[in-house]
């Protein structure tokens, strides 16, 4: 199962370890440049394993200091040690034995931010997926589970806080100037869930009483002075714990739960058992420094990592191919939590926007892979939107197929059957098959086949027979390594909407399985006939996005408008508005490319403005309706030969036409959605701010001057309104004095707040147009730019590459060459960050030929570099050959 050599790893090659790990005792003597780790590991040989086989342990850039077997020093001839492997021979045949491994590492020099590293004076670990092997030699794989006892010894003045997994056993003075703390985690866990944090940190404390009456101590550690900004995270944690008890019956199982926020972190957060480590951007918030989106992200990610306690920790993955089993399932759980905390339809719209913007392009490009892949070269490259977001959608489809009650029974069986185990996707699916009696084998293709299914639909109403006939065809496109696909089981939620807005109830349905409002497409071509339909209905299909598909359904604008007005499913109303908008936006892109005037169907403008002005709809939904499909949505629908400049120009042209037609409505919304009184991050208030800021964007487009946005920026009393106004200024009026003044004032006010400065960098990095590259290069030289901080790199380089289609995709290829230079500079110190930045070029084949040739050339240049990390080499080779 080794992945650090760059060799291809195959699911089919899986086999259990030869030795069973019974217990882990770790002692850390922390030092910034010479931390000593003593690992005492108790093993026994697995039944049936050849007595002559050696014990092989993983390492990564390690140097062995000492090695003992049952407390006796091993002679050099009994083992082989290299930086990436330790092999021990001549071991006891049956009885358990103890291996003591002592290593010395340099946390200060660990710029990869994997394993144990030190940042801003704080020791921190990140061990998923294979970081633990950078700490000590170990069977570093997720199916090796054991209880851990941890002792941490460190300088008391520099590190008054000493944290690890599990329950606190005690601590005290150790020797002159040092102290110790001991922790014990009774729940067997894999090494990737190990955590250690030490340093001088402030703490926010609270308690939570579980449903069985146990009191859990809750602690969130942050940099001193930032404690008040952790209040919302604590509130979100307590709500998450309560929700998981009520919805899934899952109670917390230790007497303490801790979160630590750090500024240098490759990921969003990490679910280490009982000690979650977070990127501080997903913990710290107050009205002056955090937007509504920041609050929503904190709520969702706090929940996500807490929910991992059962879906990921108590039940973990047998191997890394099963990553979706913990991540996709837990994303589904955090989506459901956020839907219950906020607006379910608005949350669903946001989920699908993200899925289509990020995962659909991944599925359609050279990096496509199944939700449960069968091969990989570097596991870090499979922490993808396919595993997370599409994995969540697959779980959601199981809930749709079975219904809420049977889905809950299946989850209960999964927890009961596999608690304390390392499980597989097959184990998970079998629980639902067992409680429902349903054959899940065809449905399981969602885990095994890459690509987004295309479903083509057409409907015919026969007034004479009062029947509505729906014809469906499905096709899953070829993807790298999978040229031929089998039909999927696709659950499609539907409604037949009559003229008065009511939903028709057929007397019968023929042609395939129909359960309630869900029809089951299981064949390549299938025809469903619904009887007892007294008048021609309008079909609403794939309501609430019941399946992650591309739907080709040629509906008349009048039918889409009817859905947008009357469907009881608000997601479908939003989707209908998008389906009205996309043809207009695609044509606008073609017109802009050919130099023609951009025009817009009045039916689209009328439907959008009707939704915007409908006080019966919640403001957050109306804001989503006004947002229009993004430039990446338009590019995806166009498919190939894309010109980002034309797409941008065409979309701006449509926005201007909508703004002109709806001027009075937007003026009314901008005034009427103003919130008086102190800021609150609740969903209703956030929705009003979102709608008001949508109106501001349209009004600015209408008036063509910076004055309105400059006034909004100056009067903003919260970060949401301030960032939106600053974005409008910078993106619409990048060269004007009002913009320069606003950017300068923002910097002066927040220059000592790194998370807010990230917004400042990102806003400028995403200013459209070819001048963006020069602006980004200049910002690299800004004294506030910190190249060693992943958040800062993502805010500038990542925002430019992922979110500035016109600036990054310059026809001369200079945007690609700039990214390549950044990747090659970052790769030696942080391969994960470099590889993820490179995925911004995943859709290069869909560009028009000049840009595509430039992109191909730059990727080939990267590939030719002799000292690439496995992370980057894996991505670039798949991009060029996939």
N, C-alpha and C positions, 0 to 999 in steps of 0.2 A: 504493500500500500504506500510505498515511498513516492513523494511527489517533488522533493526538493532537488532532484537531479535533472529535472526537465524531461524525464522519460514519460511516455504515455502510460496512464494508469487505467485499468479496465475493471469494470464492475464484475465481469465474469471471473476474474482472478481472485475474488475475495475468498479468504479462509480465516478462521479464528487464529489468534495467537497461539504459539506453542506453549507458552507459560501463562498462568493465571496470576494476576496481581491481586494480593489480598489486602495490602495496607500500605499507606504512604506516610512517612514522617519527614517533614522538611524543616530544616533550621537555616534561617537566613541571617548572616551577619552583614548588615548593610554598610556599604562604603561607596561614595560616588564613583570611584574608578576601580575598586577592587572588592566587590561583594563576594563573600564566601558562602556557598550553598552546600549543605550536607543533606543528601537525600538517602534515607534508609527505606529500602523497598523490600517487601516480603513477597516472594513468589512460590508457586508450586507448579510442577510440570503437569500439563493437561493430560487427562487420561488418554492412553493410546498413542502418545507422542513418543517418537524414537528417543531412547535414553541418551543417544550420542549427540542430539541436536544442541547447538549452543543457544545462549540467550543473546538476542540482538536488540540493541537500544538505539533510538534515533538521537541525533545531535545536529546542531547548526552553528558553526563557527565557535565550537567549544574547545576548551583545553582541559584535559583531565589533570586534576591535582593529586587525587588519591583514590584508591579503589580497594575495598575490602569485601570478603565473603565470610559471612557469619563472624564478623569482627576480626578476622585474620587478614592481614595484607596479602593481596594476590601477587604471585610472582609474575614477571613480565611475560613469560611464555604461555600463561593461561588466558591472556586476553589480547585483543588488538584494539587500539584506540586511534581514531582520526577525528578531525573536526566535525564530521557528520555521522559518525557511527562508533558504537562501542560493542564489541563482540566478546562474550565471556564463555569459555569452554569448561568442560569437566565439572559439571554441576551435579548436585545430588539428584538421584533418579526419582525419588518419591516424596520424601519429607520436604516440608517448606524450608526455604533458606532465605537468608537476608543478604541483600547486596547493598553496600554503602558506597555511594558515589559522591565525591567532593569535587566541585568545580569552582572556578573563580572567574567572574565576568566583570565587564566595565559598563555599568548602566549609563554613565554620562556620554559614552561614545556611541550608544545604540540609536542611531538616527532612523532606523527602520521603524521604530515605534512598535516593535513586535518582541515578545518576551518581556524581560524586565528592563525598563528604561527610566531615566530621570529627566523631568522637565520642570522648569521653574522651581527647582528645589524640592520637587515631590517625586518620590519613587512610585512607579505605576507599572502594572502589567497589562498586556494584551496577548492572550494565548490562542484565540481562535483565528485561523484554523490550526496552524502548526507553529505557534510561537513558544510553546512550553519547552520544546527541544532546544531553544536558545538559552534556557536557564540551566538545565541539567540533562544528562542522558536518560532517556525514558522511552517506554513503549507509547509514543505520542500518537494515539489514534482514538477515535471516539467510542469504540467498543470495549476499551479497557477501563473499567469502572472500579473505584476503590474509595473507602473513607480516608480522609486526610486529617492529619494533625500538623499544625503549623506553629513554629516558634520564630518570632522576629526579634532580633537584637539590633539596636541602633543607638546612635548618639541622641541623648534625651533632649538636649536643647534644640537641635535642628529638626528632630522628628518626634515631637510629643504624641503624635497620632500614629498608631501601628495597627493596621487592619488586615484581616484576611477572611476567608470563607467560614461560614458556620457560626457556632456559638462561642462566646468569649469564655475562656477557661480561667483567665487571670493574668496578672503581670506584676511588675515591680522593678526595683533597681537591680541591675545586673553586675556591673563593676563601675569603676570610676568614670563618671560622665555618660554611662550608657544605661538603658533600661530594656525590658523585654515584655512581649505580650504573646500569649498562647491562645490558639483557636482550634476548635475541633468541629469538623463537618461530618455528622453521622451518616449522611446520605451518600451512598457511593456515586461518584461522578467521574467523568473523563477529565484528562489533563487540560483540555481546552477551556474548562470552566473554572480553573484555578485563578485566584486573584490575590494580589497583595498591593496595598497602598500604604505609604509612610511619608510623613512630612508634617509641616506646621499648617493646620487648616482650621477654619471656623466650622461650626456645626449648627444645624437647625434640628431640633428634636421634637418628637411627638410620639403618640402611641396609637395602637389599633387593637380593638378587641375582636377576635375572630368569632365565627358563628358557634364555636364550641366553648367560648368563654376564655380563651387564652389571650393574654396581653402580649402584644408584640411591640418592642421598642423600635421606633423608626428614626433614622438619622440620615441627614443629607449633609455631606461635607463639601465646603466651597472655600475659595480663597477668603482670607479675613476681609471684612468690610462688605462682602457680597451676600451675607446671610439673608437680608430682607428680600433679595431677588430670588430666593429659593422657595418662597411661600407658596406660589402657585404649583410648583412641582410637588410639594408635600401634599397639597390638597388633591392633586391629580392621582398621587399614589394611593391615598386613602380611598378615593372613589374607585380606583382600579381593583383594590383588594375586596371591597364590598361587592362590586359588580361581578367579579369572578366567582364569589361565593353564591350569589343569587342566580347567575345565568348558567354556570357550569358546575357548581357544587364544589369548587376547588378552594380549600382552606390553606393558608400559609402554614409552614411546617417547622420553622425555627423560632427562637425567641427574640431574634433581632433581624431587621432588614435595613441594609445600608446602601446609600448611593454616594458616589464621589464624582465631582465634576472637575475635569481637567481640560486645559486649553489646547494641548497638543495630542490629537487623537485621530487615527486614520478613519475610524468609523463613526456612526452616529452614537452608538452606545453598545454596551456588552453586558450580557445577562448572567455573568458569573454568579454562582449559587450564593445567595444571601449578601453579595457585595457587588452591586452593579456599578460599572465605571461608565461615565457619560462624557461625551463631548459637551463642554459647558454651554454651548449654544442651545442645547436641549434641556437645560435645567434653569438657567438664569433668565428672569423676566421681571420687568416693571413697566408701567405705562410710558415712562419717558424713553425707554430703550428697546422695547419689544413691540412688534406688530401683532395684529390679530392672528396672522398666520404663525408667528412664533409661538403664541400661546397655544394654538391648536396643535402645532407640532410637539410641543412639550407634553401636552396632555396625551397625545397618541403614542409617543415614544416611551414615556414613563410607563404607560399601560403595556406596551409591547414587551418591554424588557421584564416587567413584573410577570406578565402572563407566561413568559418562558419558564417560570419556576416549575410549571407542570409540563408544558409542551416545549420541551427542549432540555430541561434539567432532570426532573424526575423521570421522564421518558426522553431519552436522547436518541441520536442517530447511530445505527450500526456502523455506517461508513459515510464518507462525505458525499457519496452519490445520493444519499437520502436527505440532503440538506433541506429540500422543500418540506420534508416531514416536520421539521421544527419551524422553519421560517415561513413557508406559505401558510401553514396552519395558524401560526401566531399572528401573522398579518391579518388573516381573516378575523381572528379574535379581536385584535385592536381596532379593525374597521367597524366591527359590530359595537364595540364599546363606544367609539366616537359617534356612531350613528345614534346610539341611545342618549349620549350626553348632549348632542347637538341636533341638527336637522338631518333625518335619515335620507331624504331625497337629495339635499344639497351635498351631503357627504358622498352619496353614491355618484353624483355628477363629478365631484372632484376626483374620486377614485378612477373613474373611467377616463377622464381627461388625462390623468397621469399614465394610465395603462396604454392609451393610444399614443401618447407623446413619446413614451420611453420603451415600452415592451413591444408594441407592434412593429416599430422599426427594427428592433433587435431580432424579432421573429422573421422579418423579411430580408435580413442581411446576412453577411458572412459569419456573424457571431451567433447565429441561430442555434439553439440546442433544446432538447426536451426539458420539461420541468424536472424529470429525474434522468440526468444524462447517464450514459454508459461508459464514457471515456473522458478523461481530462489530463492535461499536462500540468497545470498549476491551479490548485483548488481555489486560491484567492480570486481567480478570474471568474469563478462561477457564483460569486455573490452578486447576482444579477436580478434585473426586474423580472426575468422569466421565472427564476426560482421563487422570488418573493411575491411579486404581484400576480403573475399568472398562476403560481402555486396557490395563492389565496383564492383566485377565481375558481380553481378546480375544487377547492374545499366548499366554496359557496354553491357550486353546482351539485355537490353531494347533498347539501342541505335542501336545495330545490327539488332534487329527485325524491328524497325521502320524506320531506316535510319536517317541521320543527321538532315534533315529538320523537320520531324515529331517529333523527339526527342526534338529538340529546341522548337517546339510549345508546347509539353507536359510540358517542364520545365517552359515555360512562363506562361502556365495556372496554374501550381502549385504555382508559385510565386504570381500570381494575386488572385487566389482563397483562399490561406491559409496564406497570409501575416498577421502577428500579431497573429497567432493561434498556438495551440499545436496540431500537426497532427499525423496521423497514416500511416502505410504502405499502408493500403487500400486507404486512401486519395491520396497518391502519385501515386499508380498504376492506380487509376481511371482517373487521368489526361491524361495518355497516351492512355488508352482505349477510352476516349472521343474524343481526337484529331485524332485518327487513325481509329476508328470504329472496332478495333480488340478486340476479346474476350481474356482477359488476365488472366482468371481464372486458366487455367492449368499452365501457366507460373508462377503464384504466388506460386506454390508449391516450387519454389526455396527459398522462404522466410520461408516456413513452414516445409520442410523436411530436416533433417540433413543427413550428409553423402555425399561422393563424388561419383557421378554416374559413373558406369563402362559401357563404350560403346564398344561393340565388332563389328569389321568391317571386311568384306571380299569383294573382287571385282573380277569380271570375265569379260573378253573382248571377244566378239563374232565377229570375222572378217567377217563372212558371212553376218550378219545382221548389221554390223557396230554399235553395241550397247555395252555400258559398263553398267554392272549391279552391283549395290552396295547394299549389304545386311548389315543391322544394327540391333543390339539388345542392349537394355539398361537395366541396373539393378542398383538399389540404395540399398546399403547394409543396413542391420539392424543396428540401433544405439540405445544407451540407451533410453528407453521409446518409441521407434518407431520401432517395429519389422517388420512391413509391410509397404511398400512404394508404392505409385502410380507412373505411368509413368510421367516423366518430359517433358517439352517442351524444347528441346535442339537445339539451332541454331548452325549449323556446317558450317563454311566457308570452301569452297573446291575449288580445281582446278584440271583439267585433263591436265597433262603436257606431251607434245609429245616429240619425240626423239630430235628434234631440239631446245627444250626449250620453244617453243611457247605453249600457252594455248588453248586447243580445246574448241570450242564453240558449244555445242550440239544444234541440230535443235529442239529437244523437250526433255521433262523430264516427266516421269510418276512415280507414286507410292506415291506421297505426295507433299506437298507444297515446291516449290523451288523459291526463290526470288533473282534474280541476281546470285551472287556467294555464296548464303547461302541456305542450305537445312534444313528443319525443321523436326527433329525427334520427334514425338509426341506419338508414340505407343511403346509397349514393343519390337516389332519386325516390321521392315519396310524394304521394298525393293524399291530402286529407279533405274529406267532404263533410261539411257541417249542415245539418238539416234543421228545418223549423225556423229559418231566418226570414222574417216577414218583409223586410225592406233591405235595400242595398246597404251593407255596412262598410265602414272604413276599418281596415285591418291595422291594428297596432301590434307589432311583432318584436320579439326580444325585449319585452318590457323590463325595466330595471336592469337591463343588460344581463339577462339570465345566463347568457353564454358569451364568452370572449371571442366573438367572430367578427368578420367583415360581412355585412349584409348588403347584397345587391338587390334592392327592391325598388323598382321604378314606380314611385307613387306620384300622382299629379300634385302640383302645388296646393290645389284646393283641399286635397285629402290631408296633406301634411299640416296645413293651417287648421283643419278641423281637429286633428289630434292635438295640436298645440293649444287649442282653446278648450277641449273637452275631456281629454284623457284623464282619468282619475289617478293615473300613475304619473307623478310630476317628472320623474326622470324621462319618461317617454315624451312628455310635452317639450322638455328641453331638447331631446334628441330630434324631434320633429323640426324645431327651429334650426338646429344645426344642419339637418338634411335640406332644409330650404336654403340655408346660407351657402353651403359648400359649392353647388353649381355656379352660383353668382361669383364666389371668390375665385374659383378655378378659371372662369371665363375672364374675370378681371385681370388675373395674372397673364393670360394669353394676350389680352388687349394691351396691357402695359408693355409686354415684350415687343409687340408689333407697333407700338406707338399710337394705338387707338384710344379714344376716350373711354373711360371706365363708366359703365352703366350698371344699374341694379334693378331687379324686378320689384315693382311696387308692392307685390304680395309679401315679399320678405320684409320690407320696411314696415309695412302695416302690421304684420304679425309681431315683429320685434317691439314696436312701439306700443302695441296693445298689451303685450306682456309687461313692458316696463311701467305702464301706467296703471296696471291692475292692482289696486290696494288689497285685494283678496289674496294675493300671492305674497309669501314672505319676502322681504327685501333681499335676502341672500340668494334666493332663487332668481329673482329678477336681475340681479347683478350677473349671475352666471349666464342668463339668457343674452344679456347685452355684450358679454365678453367676446362673442363670435369665435369660430374655429381659429386656431392659431396658425402661424405660418408653417409650422411642422405638420399640422393636420392637412393643410392645403397641399404641401409637397407630397405627403403620403398618398393622397387621393389622386394627384396627377401621375404618380408612379415612377416616371422616368423623365430624363431630359429636363431636369428642373433648373430654373434660373432664380436663385434666391432674391435677386434685386427686383425682378418682375413680380414675384409673389408678394414681396413687401409693398411695392408701389401699388399693386392692384388692391391689396387689403386696405391700405390707407385710403384709397379712392372710395371704396365701399363705405368705410367709416365716415368719411366726409359727407357722403350722400345721406346716410342715416342721421348724422348730426344736423344737417340742414333741415331735414323733414321733421325732426323731433325736437327742435330748439326749445319750444315752450315746455315740453315734457321734461327735458333735461334741466332747464332752469328751475322748474317746480321741484324736481327730485333733489337738486343740489341744495335748495333752501329747506325743503320739507324733511330731509333726512338728517339735518343737523341735530346733534345730541347735546343737550344742555346738562351741566353738572359734571361730576368727576368721572373719569374713565373707568369702565368695567369691561372685563374680557369675555362676558357672556355671549352666547351665540346670537341672540337677538340684536344686541348692540353692534356686534361685529358685522352682522348682515346689513344694518343701516349704514355703517361706515363704508362697506363695500359698494353698496348701491350709490351712495353719494359720490364716491370717488370714481365710479364708472361714469356718472353724469359729468363730473369734472373733465374726464378725458375727452368725452364727446364735445363738450362746450369749448374746450381748448382747440380741438380740431376745427370747430365751426368758426371761431373768431380769428384764428391764425396769429394771435399775439401771445406773448408770454405773461401779460399782466395778470390774467385770471389765476394761472397756476402760481405765480409769484405771490399773489395775495393769499392764496390758500396755504402756501408754505409758511408765510410769515405768521398766519393766525392759527396754525395747527397747534393743538395742545396735547397731542399724543403721537407716538412714533408711527402708527399706521397712516394717519393723515399726512404726516410730514414726509414719509418715504414716498407715498403715492404722488404728492405734489412735486417732490424733487425729481422723481422719475419722469413725470410729464414734462417738466422743465428741461431736463437733460436730454431726453429722447426727441422732443419736438423742437427745441430751441437751443441746440448745443453751443452755438457761437455767440449767444446774446449775453448782455451784461447781467440780466436778472438771474440767468443760470449760473454764471461764474460767482456772483455774490452768494447765491444759495449754497452752492457746493463749498465755497470757502467758509461760510458761516456754520454749515453742518460740521465740517472738519474741525473748526476751532472749538465748537461746543462739545464734540464727542471724541476728540483725539486720544483721550485716555481710556476709552472703552473699546476694546478690540472687537467685540461682537457687532457693535454699531458701525465701526470702521469697515468691517467686512461688507456691510450694506453700501457704504460709500464707494468702495472699490467696485462692487458688482454693478451698481447703477451706471457707472461710467464705462465699465467693460462691455455693457450691452447696448450702448448708444448705437443705433443703426448707421450703416454707411461705411464706405471704404476708409474713411479717416480714423476708424476705431483702432486699427492696428497701431498707428503712431501714438495714439492716446494711451493704449495699453503698455506699449514699450516705455513711455515716459513714466507711467505709474510704477513700473518695475523699479525705477530709480528713486521713487518717493521714500523718504526716511521711514514712513509708517509701513512700508511693505516688508514683511518678514518671510523670507523664502523657506525657512525651516518649519513654519506653521502650516499644517495642511488646510486649515480653514481659510487662511489668507490666500494660499495658492488657489484653492477652489474658487474663492470670491473674485479673483482677478483672471487668472489663466483659464480656470474651469468655466466661469461665466462667459468669457469671450468665446471659447471653443464650443460650448454646448448651447448657448442661448443667444448668440449674435450671428444669425445666419448670413446677413449681408456683410458684416465686418469680417467674419472668419473666412467665408467662402469667396474671397476675392478672386477674380478671374486670373490674376497673375500668380496665384499660388503662394503669395507671401504669408498669408495667414496660416497655411499649413506648415510652411517652413519655420515660422515662429514657434508653432506648437511643437514641432519636432525638436527644435533647439531646447525648449523648456523640458521636454520629456527626457532628452539625453542628459540634461544637467541634473534632473531630479532622480533619475533611475538609480545611480550608484548609492544614494543615501536613503531612498524610500521607493522601492520598486512597486509597491501596491498603489501608491498615489500616481506614479508615472503611468502604470497600465490603465488605470481608470480614466485618466485624462485622454489617453489614446483612443478610448472607445468613442470619443466624440466624432471620430471619422468613420463610424460604422456604416453610414449610409452613402458613402462616397460614390458608389456605382449608380445611384439615382440622379446624380448631377448631370447637367449638360456636358458635352464632350470636352470642352476646354478645361473646365474645372475638374472633371473626372480624371483627365490625363495628368493634371498638376497633382492631384491627390495621390494617384497611383505612383507617380514618380517620387513623391516625398515618402510614402510608405516603403517603397523599395530602398530608398536611401537609409531609412531607419533599419530595415532588415539587414542591410549589409554591414552594420556596425558590429565589430567583433566581440564586444564585452557587454552585450545586453543581458539584463536579468531574465530569468525564466518567465517572469510575469509579463514583461514587455514583448519578449520574443514570441511567446505563445499568441498574444493578441495580434501582433503585426502579421505573423504568418497565416493565421486564420483569416484575417482581413483580405490578404492578397490571394489566398487559394480557395477560400470558401465560396 
